[in-house]
Amino acid sequence: MTKKSGGKSQPKRPPKGSNPRIEAARAYTRFLQGQGLPSAPPAAMTQEEDRRFFQNLLSTLVRHRRLLAELTTRFAGRPVDQLDPSVAALAALGLAQLRFLPHIPAHAALFETVEATAALGVGRARGMVNGLLRNAQRKLQGTEAPRWPEEAELPLAVAESYPDWMVNRWQTRLGEEATGNLCREGNRFEGVTLRVETRRIGMEELMTRLGEEGVETFRHPLWSRMLTTTQTGLLIRSQPFRQGLCYIQDASSQVLMGWVSPRMSGRVLDVAAAPGGKLGWLAGLEKGRPWLAGADHDPGRLAMVRENLTRLRLPPAALLAADGRALPFPHRVMNGVVVDAPCSATGQIRKYPELKWQRRLEDLTGYVEKQSVMLAEAGRVTAPGGIVLYITCSLEPEENEDQVEAFLKTHPHFHRVSFGTLPPPEGLNGPGRFITRKGDFQVYPGDHIMGLYAAFLRREG
Ligand SMILES: C[S@@+](CC[C@H](N)C(=O)[O-])C[C@H]1O[C@@H](n2cnc3c(N)ncnc32)[C@H](O)[C@@H]1O
């Protein structure tokens, strides 16, 4: 009889790259060292549940970066920046689970995080990470919500994890209370919104088909022709998504396009079109579809427009790689120009929390300059009677109404058309909330919606 090797069988080790906590801590370490975030979980992480957990951990770490660093300093008893970045990442990972992911049993959060020290090459810090997290856990006991008493005394920018410059300028403009709400809304992400290709499938049928693949969807509370879901990973791999029956597009963009598209006719150019959300909306119009062209200065991103139009089986549009500051078109040839301008994107922080740490106050000047040239160039190619639709996903007035005021001053043949005079999309709940005092379109991040600004400008002469 041959002897079985080793007697008891060893537990099978999970493949490298498949542990969500270890991989989230690795990715966060790289982020703390100034690198970007991965666009997807590691390929070795094959289980859907693990992939979701990885994404959830990583975005929680990035979203609450400043608070987690502050708490690490307090519980470690020394400044976080004196710790090895992997140790700081692991401490943040443990604290993030205790504080923001209360469905995870504390003992599992602590045990797994401490175990991960070896995988991150900082096994020597095992005792220190363990001590810090136990200390933190002890201090949470007896508190109603998982919130440390230390947090109460922190300034808003630390407690809600935003850079000082952002919070300071919002406080000056909007006041304490509104800024507090804005910061909290920016830290809440309820999932994505879907545009349904209603030319090809009914809402109910799509909900059923997605449901069959485990993707639960809900009608959007603002406008029932949009759907929401939290299961983005599953959605993207589902058959209906791959067959182009739906597209991920924030509610703010869909409401805006639903509002303005009946007025966009003739020859329409989208000068910053990638990845093609707004262009796709126009291309999908069943009635009064304009002739469409889409430009973007980045050929790689322009390819995304082509892919999206193809996947969604939308009628093709003329696509060109071009700089929106120097368009290859003569004067006054377009009946509509969409300028969805590159911007600080402060309205999108809930989906892209890394923006909080990537943007600098100094960046605003560069965006404002670029937008102003793109807006002037859009004005140049717009025919009399035509429309410039200027859009940003910024909350900053310099990029929004101030930009538009400056344009109107130097382009007296243009005037602003108030959204109050354009019929809102049928079935939209409370359209008045989207209209500013000056008549522009403005959304602040809220229930299932991100920040967006738009002005509708008509050329007279
Ligand atoms: C806010 S995104 C556009 C989103 C798109 N309209 C949509 O709805 O999916 C801004 C786009 O502007 C492009 N961009 C930046 N600078 C540009 C320039 N000088 N000329 C043309 N496009 C530019 C970027 O590559 C990016 O794709």
The ligand as an SDF file (V2000), in Angstrom:
LIG
                    3D

 27 29  0  0  0  0  0  0  0  0999 V2000
  -17.3400   65.6310  -18.8900 C   0  0  0  0  0  0  0  0  0  0  0  0
  -16.5350   64.6590  -20.0680 S   0  0  0  0  0  0  0  0  0  0  0  0
  -17.7550   64.5190  -21.3140 C   0  0  0  0  0  0  0  0  0  0  0  0
  -18.8300   63.5260  -20.9900 C   0  0  0  0  0  0  0  0  0  0  0  0
  -19.7280   63.1970  -22.1860 C   0  0  0  0  0  0  0  0  0  0  0  0
  -20.2810   64.3950  -22.7940 N   0  0  0  0  0  0  0  0  0  0  0  0
  -20.8510   62.2640  -21.8110 C   0  0  0  0  0  0  0  0  0  0  0  0
  -21.9860   62.7040  -21.6050 O   0  0  0  0  0  0  0  0  0  0  0  0
  -20.5940   61.0580  -21.7210 O   0  0  0  0  0  0  0  0  0  0  0  0
  -15.4130   65.7990  -20.7580 C   0  0  0  0  0  0  0  0  0  0  0  0
  -14.6990   65.3040  -21.9950 C   0  0  0  0  0  0  0  0  0  0  0  0
  -13.9600   66.4210  -22.5090 O   0  0  0  0  0  0  0  0  0  0  0  0
  -12.8620   65.9150  -23.1870 C   0  0  0  0  0  0  0  0  0  0  0  0
  -11.9420   67.0510  -23.4170 N   0  0  0  0  0  0  0  0  0  0  0  0
  -11.0710   67.6250  -22.5590 C   0  0  0  0  0  0  0  0  0  0  0  0
  -10.4330   68.6400  -23.1510 N   0  0  0  0  0  0  0  0  0  0  0  0
  -10.9210   68.7380  -24.4220 C   0  0  0  0  0  0  0  0  0  0  0  0
  -10.6520   69.5820  -25.5220 C   0  0  0  0  0  0  0  0  0  0  0  0
   -9.7620   70.5660  -25.4450 N   0  0  0  0  0  0  0  0  0  0  0  0
  -11.3440   69.3700  -26.6720 N   0  0  0  0  0  0  0  0  0  0  0  0
  -12.2500   68.3660  -26.7730 C   0  0  0  0  0  0  0  0  0  0  0  0
  -12.5270   67.5310  -25.7560 N   0  0  0  0  0  0  0  0  0  0  0  0
  -11.8780   67.7150  -24.5980 C   0  0  0  0  0  0  0  0  0  0  0  0
  -12.3590   64.8080  -22.2890 C   0  0  0  0  0  0  0  0  0  0  0  0
  -11.5580   63.8860  -23.0130 O   0  0  0  0  0  0  0  0  0  0  0  0
  -13.6710   64.2060  -21.7940 C   0  0  0  0  0  0  0  0  0  0  0  0
  -14.0080   63.0980  -22.5710 O   0  0  0  0  0  0  0  0  0  0  0  0
  1  2  1  0
  2  3  1  0
  2 10  1  0
  3  4  1  0
  4  5  1  0
  5  6  1  0
  5  7  1  0
  7  8  2  0
  7  9  1  0
 10 11  1  0
 11 12  1  0
 11 26  1  0
 12 13  1  0
 13 14  1  0
 13 24  1  0
 14 15  1  0
 14 23  1  0
 15 16  2  0
 16 17  1  0
 17 18  1  0
 17 23  2  0
 18 19  1  0
 18 20  2  0
 20 21  1  0
 21 22  2  0
 22 23  1  0
 24 25  1  0
 24 26  1  0
 26 27  1  0
M  CHG  2   2   1   9  -1
M  END
$$$$
